[in-house]
């Protein structure tokens, strides 16, 4: 399984909805061979996750290609992506292999698992959220027949909007420069560029902390 993961991000003008768009070119496996299970959590600076409500474009993991979440604040967002092949009674599954059957996900409880219906709990464990297998990548319990990734970003849509407001408003001043105004501008610029750099370097916890500083100092309630 060697598909290169690629997602584009769309945020509404109102900055209230963020959408992950699947831009993966499916070669191995093909998109028709399984289903995509996707989840998103907002993570605070201590690493505590809050699961967010995800709305997909099709409402069907076998065809979904976009997933939207409510966007309330900037910071660290963790998305879990799992491409899970459709169940086949003729396929031999290894221990921890996972399959999709009509939108539900099951994980094999034994090696040499062949011809056993997913309803047979001796051989299969149902998973309430198929995307969680992304956390097991490179671990001893990885679902090797699946294609997964954990996609971590630091988003700064609100900060960029407020920074633009600051530039627009203060560029109209014609009086002598105000030192406090310049200092506020410099600090905002420093923090915003720091958060963007954290996103580029995949340092989301640091990005989250910077976003909370920006929020407390510059974001209007």
Backbone bond lengths (Angstrom), bond angles and torsions (degrees), N, CA, C in turn:
res aa  C-N    CA-C-N  psi(-1)  N-CA   C-N-CA  omega(-1)  CA-C   N-CA-C  phi
1 X - - - 1.459 - - 1.521 108.51 -
2 X 1.330 116.41 112.45 1.452 118.87 -170.72 1.516 113.70 -136.09
3 X 1.323 118.29 26.28 1.458 118.97 177.53 1.523 110.04 -67.07
4 X 1.335 116.32 134.22 1.462 120.81 178.06 1.517 109.03 -79.30
5 X 1.339 116.06 124.91 1.465 120.42 -177.47 1.515 109.84 -73.23
6 X 1.321 115.93 132.42 1.458 120.98 -178.95 1.520 108.94 -151.54
7 X 1.319 116.23 117.76 1.465 121.40 178.30 1.522 108.84 -126.58
8 X 1.315 116.26 137.77 1.457 120.34 171.01 1.522 107.81 -104.57
9 X 1.327 115.17 153.56 1.460 121.03 -174.99 1.516 109.85 -116.27
10 X 1.331 116.19 133.10 1.460 122.03 175.41 1.520 108.84 -123.82
11 X 1.332 116.54 132.28 1.460 122.00 177.09 1.520 107.63 -124.81
12 X 1.316 117.09 131.45 1.458 120.86 -177.70 1.529 111.24 -63.93
13 X 1.327 115.95 157.40 1.462 121.41 179.26 1.530 110.48 -56.91
14 X 1.316 116.46 -35.17 1.469 121.08 -179.84 1.526 111.95 -76.20
15 X 1.316 116.87 -9.32 1.473 123.69 179.73 1.539 111.31 61.20
16 X 1.324 116.22 37.81 1.456 119.05 179.80 1.534 113.05 -114.90
17 X 1.330 116.12 -8.79 1.463 120.39 179.42 1.527 109.47 -138.91
18 X 1.325 115.40 132.89 1.466 121.80 176.43 1.517 108.11 -117.77
19 X 1.340 116.20 133.82 1.454 120.99 -177.58 1.521 110.81 -123.17
20 X 1.331 115.12 130.31 1.463 122.37 172.09 1.526 107.24 -92.56
21 X 1.316 116.67 125.19 1.469 121.44 -179.65 1.522 108.59 -109.86
22 X 1.317 115.90 124.80 1.467 121.85 179.07 1.527 109.34 -72.24
23 X 1.329 116.11 109.26 1.469 121.16 179.28 1.530 110.97 -111.28
24 X 1.327 116.15 21.98 1.462 121.60 -178.80 1.529 110.21 -73.15
25 X 1.315 116.69 136.01 1.462 121.44 171.93 1.528 107.29 -90.86
26 X 1.314 116.48 104.42 1.462 121.17 -173.94 1.531 110.56 -79.22
27 X 1.321 114.57 114.60 1.461 121.90 178.28 1.521 110.13 -119.00
28 X 1.321 116.22 -51.69 1.466 122.19 178.92 1.522 108.67 -145.67
29 X 1.358 115.49 99.45 1.462 129.01 5.75 1.535 112.12 -85.58
30 X 1.335 115.50 164.79 1.449 121.01 171.87 1.525 109.77 -72.73
31 X 1.317 116.24 152.70 1.471 119.89 -178.23 1.523 111.10 -60.75
32 X 1.319 117.54 -33.88 1.465 121.66 -177.31 1.522 113.23 -71.54
33 X 1.328 116.65 -8.59 1.467 120.10 -175.86 1.521 113.70 -84.53
34 X 1.329 116.64 -5.27 1.457 117.69 -178.07 1.508 112.53 -170.71
35 X 1.320 115.35 -159.81 1.458 122.21 -176.30 1.527 110.09 -128.70
36 X 1.331 115.22 152.41 1.460 121.15 177.22 1.524 109.35 -105.36
37 X 1.312 114.56 124.88 1.467 120.86 175.96 1.520 107.14 -110.84
38 X 1.337 115.84 129.50 1.463 121.71 -167.08 1.520 109.40 -137.67
39 X 1.321 116.40 134.31 1.459 120.32 176.21 1.524 109.11 -141.25
40 X 1.334 115.88 158.20 1.466 121.37 -179.46 1.522 108.83 -137.17
41 X 1.328 115.63 140.56 1.459 121.41 175.82 1.520 109.07 -130.41
42 X 1.331 116.19 143.69 1.469 121.52 169.63 1.516 106.30 -89.60
43 X 1.327 116.71 130.87 1.468 121.81 -175.02 1.520 109.31 -115.36
44 X 1.337 117.24 131.32 1.459 119.06 177.80 1.528 110.78 -87.00
45 X 1.331 117.06 178.41 1.465 120.63 -172.62 1.527 113.08 -70.23
46 X 1.337 116.96 -9.78 1.463 120.57 174.96 1.523 111.38 -95.70
47 X 1.315 116.90 2.45 1.457 121.09 178.66 1.512 114.63 85.95
48 X 1.325 117.56 8.81 1.470 121.58 179.61 1.519 109.21 -81.93
49 X 1.321 116.36 129.37 1.457 121.78 -176.47 1.525 112.60 -96.93
50 X 1.324 115.63 142.44 1.458 123.04 171.71 1.521 107.92 -121.83
51 X 1.321 116.45 113.11 1.464 120.60 -178.95 1.523 110.17 -64.12
52 X 1.318 116.15 136.77 1.458 122.01 179.74 1.528 110.59 -107.17
53 X 1.316 115.96 153.99 1.454 120.87 176.52 1.523 108.99 -74.43
54 X 1.323 116.17 123.30 1.465 122.00 -179.28 1.520 109.07 -108.45
55 X 1.329 116.14 129.07 1.459 121.96 177.02 1.522 108.52 -115.00
56 X 1.323 116.59 120.58 1.469 120.15 -178.91 1.517 110.62 -92.28
57 X 1.322 115.83 162.27 1.459 120.06 -176.47 1.520 113.13 -71.92
58 X 1.328 116.95 -33.22 1.466 119.62 -175.90 1.528 112.99 -108.52
59 X 1.331 116.30 -18.16 1.461 118.93 -176.97 1.511 112.96 70.41
60 X 1.335 116.36 20.39 1.461 122.33 -177.36 1.524 108.67 -143.75
61 X 1.337 118.61 112.58 1.465 121.09 -177.56 1.527 114.34 -56.27
62 X 1.338 117.12 -21.21 1.459 119.15 -178.53 1.531 112.49 -77.14
63 X 1.340 117.12 -16.99 1.470 120.27 -178.73 1.528 113.94 -131.33
64 X 1.322 118.66 -6.78 1.463 120.97 -178.60 1.521 111.38 -55.96
65 X 1.336 115.68 141.16 1.460 120.28 175.87 1.527 112.33 -137.76
66 X 1.338 117.17 -3.24 1.456 121.44 176.76 1.525 109.38 -140.49
67 X 1.345 115.40 143.65 1.457 120.82 -179.55 1.518 108.61 -136.62
68 X 1.326 116.53 122.95 1.462 121.64 -175.66 1.524 111.01 -111.26
69 X 1.335 115.01 146.16 1.458 121.72 177.76 1.530 109.05 -132.62
70 X 1.333 117.92 155.05 1.465 119.55 172.68 1.529 109.00 -69.27
71 X 1.325 116.86 134.31 1.462 121.04 -179.65 1.526 108.08 -111.18
72 X 1.327 115.87 108.12 1.457 120.24 -177.15 1.520 112.56 -109.41
73 X 1.309 116.96 -29.15 1.453 119.23 -178.74 1.515 110.94 -149.44
74 X 1.322 115.64 157.30 1.451 121.67 176.58 1.527 110.18 -72.80
75 X 1.337 115.75 169.70 1.463 120.01 173.03 1.515 113.78 127.87
76 X 1.311 114.64 -151.64 1.459 124.59 -170.50 1.526 110.12 -86.67
77 X 1.331 115.46 120.64 1.462 122.18 175.02 1.526 108.84 -122.50
78 X 1.320 115.52 131.65 1.465 121.39 -179.89 1.527 109.40 -116.17
79 X 1.333 116.00 117.93 1.463 121.64 177.59 1.524 109.04 -107.37
80 X 1.322 115.85 140.09 1.458 121.71 176.54 1.533 108.85 -115.32
81 X 1.312 114.54 126.41 1.468 121.64 -178.52 1.530 108.47 -118.65
82 X 1.323 115.21 132.65 1.474 119.46 176.80 1.520 109.64 -140.60
83 X 1.330 115.51 116.48 1.465 120.04 171.68 1.520 106.31 -91.60
84 X 1.336 115.52 118.40 1.461 121.62 -173.18 1.530 108.71 -119.68
85 X 1.340 117.58 122.14 1.468 120.10 -176.70 1.525 112.28 -66.33
86 X 1.301 114.91 151.99 1.466 120.34 176.98 1.523 110.22 -68.34
87 X 1.324 115.62 146.59 1.470 120.98 -179.52 1.529 110.73 -67.03
88 X 1.328 115.37 138.86 1.464 121.92 174.29 1.524 108.67 -132.80
89 X 1.330 116.56 126.41 1.462 121.05 -178.84 1.526 112.16 -65.68
90 X 1.325 116.97 -20.54 1.467 120.11 -178.24 1.533 112.91 -92.21
91 X 1.317 116.40 -7.20 1.472 121.57 -178.40 1.527 109.92 -84.31
92 X 1.325 116.42 141.16 1.461 121.04 174.87 1.518 108.54 -96.38
93 X 1.328 116.50 121.12 1.457 121.40 -175.38 1.522 111.18 -104.46
94 X 1.322 114.34 141.82 1.464 121.01 177.53 1.523 109.69 -87.11
95 X 1.313 115.57 169.33 1.461 120.91 174.40 1.533 108.82 -59.05
96 X 1.326 116.23 131.63 1.462 125.89 179.24 1.526 114.43 79.06
97 X 1.326 118.52 -4.02 1.460 118.71 172.28 1.527 108.69 -59.60
98 X 1.335 115.71 145.83 1.467 119.92 179.38 1.524 110.29 -121.25
99 X 1.333 115.15 150.64 1.464 120.91 -179.27 1.520 109.63 -137.79
100 X 1.322 115.08 157.37 1.452 121.86 174.99 1.521 108.71 -109.64
101 X 1.324 115.45 133.52 1.459 121.00 175.96 1.527 107.43 -134.25
102 X 1.343 115.42 106.22 1.464 122.07 178.72 1.524 112.22 55.94
103 X 1.333 116.39 39.11 1.458 121.35 175.80 1.512 114.80 90.06
104 X 1.321 118.01 -7.41 1.465 121.97 176.41 1.524 109.38 -103.02
105 X 1.333 115.77 151.26 1.463 120.79 -174.79 1.519 110.60 -115.20
106 X 1.325 114.87 139.23 1.460 122.03 179.97 1.531 108.79 -132.98
107 X 1.339 115.85 142.90 1.461 121.52 -179.86 1.530 109.70 -115.89
108 X 1.329 114.54 133.17 1.463 120.08 -176.69 1.528 111.24 -67.34
109 X 1.329 115.65 137.15 1.465 121.64 -179.31 1.519 112.46 -100.84
110 X 1.342 116.90 1.83 1.460 119.08 -178.53 1.526 110.39 -153.23
111 X 1.306 116.37 159.45 1.470 121.42 173.62 1.530 108.55 -80.23
112 X 1.320 116.81 161.32 1.464 120.70 178.72 1.506 112.92 60.47
113 X 1.329 115.64 34.94 1.462 121.66 -177.04 1.531 108.89 -86.16
114 X 1.337 116.58 103.53 1.463 120.35 -177.64 1.518 109.92 -138.00
115 X 1.333 115.97 135.70 1.457 121.02 175.31 1.511 114.94 76.94
116 X 1.323 118.16 7.44 1.463 121.34 -179.78 1.526 109.71 -99.60
117 X 1.315 115.81 123.17 1.464 120.53 -178.87 1.521 110.58 -60.32
118 X 1.326 116.83 148.02 1.467 119.93 -177.98 1.526 111.84 -65.89
119 X 1.304 117.35 -16.84 1.464 120.88 176.86 1.525 112.28 -75.72
120 X 1.329 117.03 -11.15 1.463 122.25 179.65 1.526 108.76 -82.09
121 X 1.332 116.34 102.54 1.456 120.84 -174.75 1.525 113.31 -73.11
122 X 1.311 117.40 -6.68 1.461 119.82 172.74 1.531 110.19 -69.10
123 X 1.322 115.17 -31.79 1.464 120.49 -175.23 1.529 113.94 -111.18
124 X 1.339 116.07 -18.50 1.456 118.23 -174.63 1.528 111.63 -132.09
125 X 1.332 114.07 142.17 1.468 121.87 175.92 1.531 108.52 -112.24
126 X 1.344 118.86 119.74 1.465 119.76 178.13 1.529 110.97 -72.90
127 X 1.328 116.58 140.35 1.465 122.15 177.55 1.519 108.92 -112.05
128 X 1.309 116.93 129.10 1.468 120.18 -179.56 1.523 112.07 -71.12
129 X 1.334 116.43 -25.89 1.464 121.69 178.71 1.519 108.27 -137.51
130 X 1.326 116.13 107.10 1.453 120.05 -176.07 1.518 113.65 -64.60
131 X 1.334 117.41 -25.29 1.465 119.83 -176.76 1.526 113.05 -67.24
132 X 1.342 117.83 -17.39 1.473 119.97 -176.48 1.525 112.41 -64.91
133 X 1.333 117.63 -18.97 1.466 118.29 -179.65 1.523 111.23 -68.03
134 X 1.346 117.10 -13.95 1.462 119.81 176.63 1.527 111.31 -64.12
135 X 1.331 116.82 -27.08 1.468 120.62 179.50 1.527 112.11 -70.41
136 X 1.329 116.97 -15.84 1.472 120.60 -175.79 1.533 112.91 -95.88
137 X 1.325 116.84 6.34 1.462 119.37 -179.56 1.526 110.17 -60.27
138 X 1.338 115.54 132.39 1.469 123.93 -179.52 1.527 113.06 68.86
139 X 1.333 116.70 12.57 1.462 121.22 174.90 1.523 109.21 -102.62
140 X 1.336 115.96 169.48 1.466 120.18 -177.67 1.518 112.58 -65.61
141 X 1.335 117.16 -22.77 1.464 120.99 -179.36 1.530 112.10 -105.22
142 X 1.326 117.35 25.47 1.461 121.29 178.23 1.530 111.21 -64.89
143 X 1.324 115.72 141.12 1.466 120.83 173.66 1.524 107.47 -83.67
144 X 1.308 116.83 93.53 1.460 121.79 -170.68 1.523 113.54 -69.29
145 X 1.318 117.09 -17.34 1.474 119.22 179.17 1.529 112.35 -86.92
146 X 1.333 116.84 1.85 1.459 121.53 -177.79 1.526 110.78 -113.23
147 X 1.314 115.54 161.09 1.465 122.37 179.38 1.523 107.46 -114.32
148 X 1.331 117.78 115.52 1.458 120.40 -172.67 1.525 112.11 -133.76
149 X 1.312 114.33 160.90 1.463 120.25 171.62 1.523 109.03 -159.34
150 X 1.325 115.28 154.00 1.462 122.26 170.70 1.526 106.31 -110.54
151 X 1.322 115.99 120.41 1.467 123.07 -172.22 1.525 108.34 -108.84
152 X 1.340 116.58 108.58 1.454 121.98 -174.63 1.531 110.44 -111.10
153 X 1.330 115.55 128.53 1.459 120.76 -177.73 1.532 110.92 -136.04
154 X 1.325 115.26 155.25 1.459 122.43 168.47 1.522 106.72 -112.31
155 X 1.335 116.99 111.21 1.457 121.45 -178.65 1.531 110.20 -98.66
156 X 1.338 116.33 142.34 1.464 121.40 -173.78 1.527 112.47 -133.83
157 X 1.313 118.16 33.39 1.466 121.44 -174.73 1.527 112.34 -60.15
158 X 1.334 117.68 -43.79 1.462 120.20 -178.81 1.520 111.96 -68.42
159 X 1.332 115.67 -40.73 1.459 119.70 179.09 1.528 110.84 -64.05
160 X 1.317 117.08 -41.52 1.461 119.60 179.45 1.535 111.03 -65.40
161 X 1.318 116.53 -36.64 1.463 120.32 178.04 1.529 110.62 -64.32
162 X 1.327 117.23 -48.06 1.464 120.94 -179.24 1.528 111.39 -67.42
163 X 1.308 116.87 -34.43 1.457 120.44 177.06 1.533 109.85 -64.84
164 X 1.320 116.27 -40.64 1.459 120.12 175.98 1.515 111.73 -62.27
165 X 1.341 116.75 -39.63 1.460 120.48 176.86 1.521 111.09 -61.06
166 X 1.330 115.52 -42.86 1.464 120.65 -179.66 1.530 110.60 -60.88
167 X 1.326 115.87 -44.87 1.462 120.03 179.42 1.527 110.95 -63.11
168 X 1.339 115.72 -45.45 1.464 120.29 -176.93 1.521 111.88 -63.22
169 X 1.321 116.25 -45.36 1.457 120.38 -176.59 1.530 112.01 -68.76
170 X 1.326 115.14 -44.29 1.457 118.44 -172.75 1.520 113.17 -82.68
171 X 1.325 117.74 -15.75 1.456 119.80 177.01 1.518 111.12 -71.60
172 X 1.329 117.14 -12.53 1.461 120.98 -179.45 1.533 112.09 -87.29
173 X 1.347 116.69 -6.74 1.461 119.49 179.72 1.525 109.85 -69.09
174 X 1.288 116.57 135.63 1.462 121.26 177.15 1.518 112.08 -115.25
175 X 1.334 117.09 -5.82 1.454 120.95 -179.69 1.523 109.77 -81.56
176 X 1.318 115.42 176.31 1.449 120.66 178.94 1.527 109.74 -59.21
177 X 1.322 114.62 140.64 1.463 119.35 -177.16 1.515 111.47 -52.73
178 X 1.302 114.67 137.27 1.452 122.35 177.28 1.519 108.61 -93.46
179 X 1.328 117.35 121.38 1.470 120.67 -175.56 1.521 111.86 -61.68
180 X 1.332 116.71 -40.76 1.471 118.81 179.38 1.519 111.18 -64.28
181 X 1.324 116.11 -38.33 1.454 120.45 178.94 1.524 110.79 -63.90
182 X 1.319 115.93 -45.01 1.466 120.54 179.60 1.519 110.30 -63.81
183 X 1.298 117.25 -41.30 1.467 121.01 179.83 1.526 110.75 -62.84
184 X 1.341 117.15 -42.42 1.462 120.89 178.84 1.520 110.20 -63.09
185 X 1.334 115.90 -42.96 1.469 120.89 178.58 1.518 110.68 -61.06
186 X 1.323 117.14 -44.82 1.464 121.53 -178.31 1.527 111.58 -63.68
187 X 1.325 116.83 -41.32 1.466 120.37 -179.69 1.528 110.14 -66.73
188 X 1.318 116.30 -45.06 1.471 120.21 178.72 1.528 109.67 -59.37
189 X 1.324 117.49 -46.21 1.463 121.84 179.55 1.520 111.17 -60.11
190 X 1.325 116.79 -42.91 1.461 121.25 179.78 1.521 111.03 -61.54
191 X 1.331 116.73 -48.15 1.462 120.66 -178.30 1.525 111.73 -65.86
192 X 1.323 116.40 -44.99 1.459 119.54 -178.13 1.525 110.99 -62.55
193 X 1.319 117.16 -45.91 1.462 119.88 177.88 1.521 111.66 -64.88
194 X 1.327 116.71 -31.59 1.462 120.23 176.11 1.515 111.45 -65.26
195 X 1.344 116.82 -42.74 1.465 120.88 179.18 1.523 111.07 -65.43
196 X 1.331 116.63 -40.62 1.463 120.66 179.02 1.524 110.31 -65.03
197 X 1.325 116.59 -39.38 1.468 120.51 177.84 1.522 110.77 -64.98
198 X 1.322 117.66 -38.76 1.465 121.00 177.05 1.528 110.62 -61.70
199 X 1.335 116.81 -38.01 1.458 120.44 177.19 1.518 110.33 -64.56
200 X 1.322 116.90 -45.05 1.465 120.96 -179.37 1.524 112.10 -63.75
201 X 1.325 117.02 -32.65 1.461 122.00 -177.32 1.531 112.79 -94.20
202 X 1.330 116.88 3.00 1.470 122.48 -176.08 1.529 110.32 53.37
203 X 1.324 114.62 56.86 1.461 122.69 174.50 1.532 107.71 -121.81
204 X 1.339 116.30 66.32 1.468 119.90 -168.56 1.527 115.04 -67.20
205 X 1.327 118.47 -31.59 1.464 118.68 179.46 1.522 110.82 -65.31
206 X 1.327 116.65 -41.61 1.463 119.73 176.24 1.523 110.23 -65.90
207 X 1.332 116.23 -39.55 1.453 119.98 177.19 1.518 112.29 -61.79
208 X 1.325 116.78 -39.19 1.458 121.51 177.96 1.521 110.92 -61.67
209 X 1.323 117.31 -44.68 1.460 121.13 -179.69 1.530 110.98 -62.46
210 X 1.325 116.73 -42.10 1.461 120.34 178.96 1.526 110.29 -64.67
211 X 1.333 116.89 -41.25 1.462 120.34 179.36 1.521 112.04 -61.88
212 X 1.333 116.81 -36.50 1.461 119.08 177.76 1.534 110.83 -68.61
213 X 1.329 117.81 -34.52 1.462 120.41 175.14 1.526 110.69 -64.47
214 X 1.326 115.91 -44.60 1.464 119.96 178.20 1.511 110.45 -60.62
215 X 1.330 115.95 -43.98 1.462 120.64 -178.60 1.519 111.38 -59.86
216 X 1.334 116.97 -44.06 1.462 121.04 -177.03 1.528 112.54 -69.89
217 X 1.335 117.24 -26.09 1.458 120.75 -174.49 1.532 114.19 -100.99
218 X 1.345 116.92 -30.81 1.457 118.35 -167.94 1.529 115.78 -130.81
219 X 1.335 118.46 -22.21 1.470 119.74 -175.04 1.521 110.10 -81.80
220 X 1.320 115.63 128.19 1.469 120.02 -179.87 1.523 110.09 -76.57
221 X 1.301 116.82 137.48 1.459 121.16 179.96 1.532 110.10 -78.97
